[in-house]
Amino acid sequence: MAARLYVTDSGRYFHAGTIAIITVGLPARGKTHVSRSLCRYLRWLGVPTTVFSVGNYRRQRLGTMPNDFFSPANEDTKEQRLTIAEECLSDMIDWLERGGQVAIYDASNTTDERRAWIQRKLNKHNIQTLFIESICNKQEIIDSNIRSVKISSPDTNTPFSQYVGWDPEAAVRDFKNRIENHLPYYKTISDPELPFVKLMNVGEQLIVNNVKGYLQSRIVYYLMHLHIQPRIIYFARVPESLNESSYKADADLSSDGHKQAEALKNFLVDYRKQQQESGTEDKPRPLTVWGSTRKHASQAVRHFAEDDFLVRALPLLTERNPGECDGMTAEQIKASRD
């Protein structure tokens, strides 16, 4: 299979063969979230990427099935489960051979036997593999994922859902039974020859093994910053500087700008406190304040640092250099174009 040539955002070139990312993990561990999020990221990089979900294939062909259908101990459904998994894998291989670059095989793949079967299939087509295993040993995270995702997943929001009309607590218990069916058969990845990444407790720890190449390294970098817990992001304009018309001046904050920064800090602190007291939010996460590397931004976020908030500088937040238009008004820029 031919390698492909890509240009990175820094202008450098790299060659990459096709890659199949294989998810591993028990239900309610965030595998689908990782798959979809990683797919969006790779597409943003310009890499042709598609998710192949075994669950979607099964829903399209069989509708919603009872929990014992998924149990590895159920010999009566084993052939159906394998047929659907193989059809999904074959479609993925076909897509890669028709010009795809990265394919994500979203399934549990909890046994050594199933992973070896996938590996053999992909090796025959010279497709690189990268296993991503989602591991979670904190029950509160698992419970949260079941309630926020699984009870409103494609298994539950269609007329064929086994949970339509169910009491939420009963639905949670039923889904936990599904997890219990997998536990005796689940084997974490232990083969040192396999390229894999293990995500522990929603990003608390990353274990990386035998990962090679530029694109796989970018995938690992992205996973280091991935999370499945909800976040709240606030956006605010930078307060007034001493020279608003010139980018090159990189001016300091004006006195009014400092007052605006202080007012912004006080408003945000009070707002978060009100949200917590009203019960709108649970215990708030620590606030991190991001600003660009420009003087007026760094001086503005310093007001937050004085109250021991975590402050970070991020060059990507810097406004674009206007070049020849620096110092010109909108009317002057328009007139120059006319």
N, C-alpha and C positions, 0 to 999 in steps of 0.2 A: 504494500500500500504506500502510495507516494507521500512524502513529507510535504508540509505546507510552509510557506514563508510569511511571517507576520512582522509588522512594524509596531514597536512599543510606543507609548506616549512620550518617551524620551528620544525617539527617532532611531533607536537601535533595532537591528533586525535579528530575528531568531527563527530557527526551524523547529517545527513540532509535528509529530505524528499524531494519529488519532488516539484519543484517550477515552476509556470507559470508566466512569466513577461508579462504584458499587456501594450502596448504603448497607449498613449492618446495624442491627439493634432490635430490642424488644419493642412492642407497640408503645405509643405515647412517649417516645424518647426524642421527638423533634426531627426525625429523618426527612419527612416531607418538607418541613420548613427549611431545613438545610438545603435540600435539593432545589427547591424553587428559588431561594435566595441566591444560591451559588449560580444558578442558571442566569438570573438577571445580571449578576455581576460580570460573568463571562461574556454575555452578549454586549454589555456596555463596553467591554474591552475590544469588541469587534470579533469575538470568536464564535463561530456558529455552534450553538449549544441547544440541546433539547432534553427534556426530562421524559423518561419512559417509566410510567408508574404501573406496576403489576396490579395494584389495587384498582386503578381505573379500568384496566383490561378486564379484571374479574367482575367489576360492577356492570360494565357494558354487556358482558356476556351472560352473567348469571343473576344480576340484581344483587340484593342484599341477602347474605347467607347467615345462618345461626352460628354461634360461637364455635360449636364443635367442628364446623367445616374447616376452620383454620388450624385446628390442633394437629401437630405433627404425629400424634398417636392415632389419628383417624385414618386407617388404611382405606376406608371406603371412598374418601375424597382425595386421597393422595394423587391419583392419576389426573384428576381434574386440575388440582393445584399445580402440578408439574407441567401439564399441557399449557395452561395459561401463562405460567412463568416462562416457558420455552418460546411461546409465540411472541411475548413481549421482548425477550432477548433477541430473537431472530429479526424482529422489526428494527431493533436498535442497531444491530450489526449491519443490516441492509442500509439504514440511514447513514451510518458512518461511511460505508463503502460508496455511497452516492454523493459524497462531498461534505458530510458533516465533520466537525472537528472534535467536539466533546459531547458525549452522551452520558446521561445520569440514569442509572438503573435503580429506581426507587422501590425497594422491597425490604423485608426483614432480613433474609439471608443469614439466619442465626446459627446455622450448623456448618461445621467444617466440610461436610459432604456437599452441601449446596454451593458453597464458595469455590470448592475445587471443581465442581461441574461448570460453573460460570467461567473460571479461569481457563479451563481446557477449551471451551468454546471460543473464547476471545483469542487465545494463543494461536489457534488455527488460522485466524485472520490477521495476525500480527498487530493486534490492537493492544496498546498499553493499558494497564489497569491501575486504579488507585481506589483502595477501600477506605470508606469513611465510616467509622463505628461510633454511634452515639450511645454513651453509657451514662446511666444516672442511678445513684444509690440514695437519693434524697426523696423520701416519699412525698413531701410537700410540693416538690417540683413536678413529680409525676401526676399527683392529684390535680394540680393547677392545669397541666397540659390536657388531661382528660376532660376537665370541665370546659375549658376555653376553646379547645380544638376538636377533640374527638366526638363530643356530644353535639357538635354543630358541623361535623364533617360531611362529605358526600354520602356517608352511610346513614346520616340522620336527617338531612334536609331534602330528601326525595320521598315520593309516595311509597317507595319500596323499603323505606327505612324500618329497621327492627326497633328503633327507639321513638318513632312517631307516637305521641300521646303518652310516652312513659314519664313517670316521676323521675326528675333529674337524679335523685339519690339512687333509685333502682337502676337507672341507666349506667351510672358510675360503677355500681357493684357488678353489673353484668359485664362491662368492659374490663374490669379488673380480673374477672374470671377468664377472659380471653388471654390476658397477659399470663395468668397462672398456668394456662395450658402450654405456653411456650417455654416456661422456665426450666423444666427438666431437660430440655433439648438444646438450650442455648449454650453455645461455646464462644467465648470471646476470642478474637484473633490472636494467635500465638506463634504463627509461622514467621520467623525472622526474615524469610526470603520475600515475603509479600510487601509491596509498598502500601502503607496504611497510615491513617491519621485517626487517633482516638480522641473524641471530644468528651471530656469528663464533666458532668454536672453543669451543663449549659455554659461551657467555656471556662470553668474554674481551672482546668488543666488541659493541656494538649500533649499528646504523645505522638511523635512523628517517627516513622521508620522507613528507611530505604526509599525516600522520596527523591527523585532526580529530575533535572531539567527545569527550564525557565517557567513553563506554564504550570507544572505541578507545584513549583515554589510559590507562584502567585496565588494558587488555590489555597495553599497552607497559610499564606499571609492573610488572605481574606478570612479564613476560618478562625484565625487568632482574634479577630475583631467581631465575630458573629455572636449574636445572642438571640434567644427566643422569648425572653421576658419583655413585657411592654416597657417602653420608655416615653417620657414626655420631653419634647424639644421646644424651647422658646426662641423666637427670633427677634432681634432688636437692631435698629439702625445705630451706627456709630454716632456718638454725640458730636457736637459742633467743634471744628478745629479752628485754628487761627487763620487758616487760608483754605477755604472750601473750594476755590476755583482751580487750584493747582495740585496735580498729582505729584509732580517732581519735587515740590516743596517739602512733602512729607512733614506737614506742620504739626506742632503740639496741639493738645486740646486747649480751647479757650477757657476763660473762667466760667462762662455759661456751660461749656461742654462738661466741665468737672461737676457742676451742679446737676446737669442732666444725668451723668453717670451715677452720681450718688442717689438721685431720685429713682433711677432705674433699679438699683440694688435694693433700696428700701421697699419699692413696690413689689418686686419679685419675692422678697423674703416674706412680706405680709400676705401676699396672695397664696403662697405655698402653705403658710400657716393656716389661713382661712379654709383652704381646701381640705387640709387634714382634720381640722376641728369639725367641719361639716360632714365628714365621712365620705366626701367625694373621692378622696384618694386614701389608700392605705398609708402606712408609714412611708414617708417620702424617701426616695433614694438620695444619696449625697449629690449636691449640685456641683456640676463641673462647668466652668465658664470658658468658652473658646473664643478667641479673637485672632485677627490677622497679625502679621508682624509689623504693620505700620505703626508709627508713633501714637497717633490719636487712638487707635484701637488698644494698644498695649497699656496706655495710660488710663483708658476707660475701665478695662478689666481689673486694673490694679485696685480700684475701689472695692471690688469683691474680695481680692486677696487680703486686704486689710482686715476683713472679717473672717479670715481663715477658710474661705472657699477655695477649692482647687481651680487653678487658672492654667490654661494651656494656650500656646501660640501655634497657629496652623497656617502655613503659607497659602494653602488652597483657598482660604477665606479672603485673601487680598483682592481688592477690586482690580479690574483690568487697567493696564497702562493705556491712556488715551492717545499716546504718541503725539503726532502733530497737532491734535486737537486740544492738547493740554492748555488750560487757561482760557479756553474759548467758551462762550455761552452757547446754549442750544440754538439761538437765532443765528449766531455767527457761523456755527457748524453747518446749519441748513443753507445759509447764504453761500458758503464756500462750495457746497455741493451743486448749487444751482448755477 
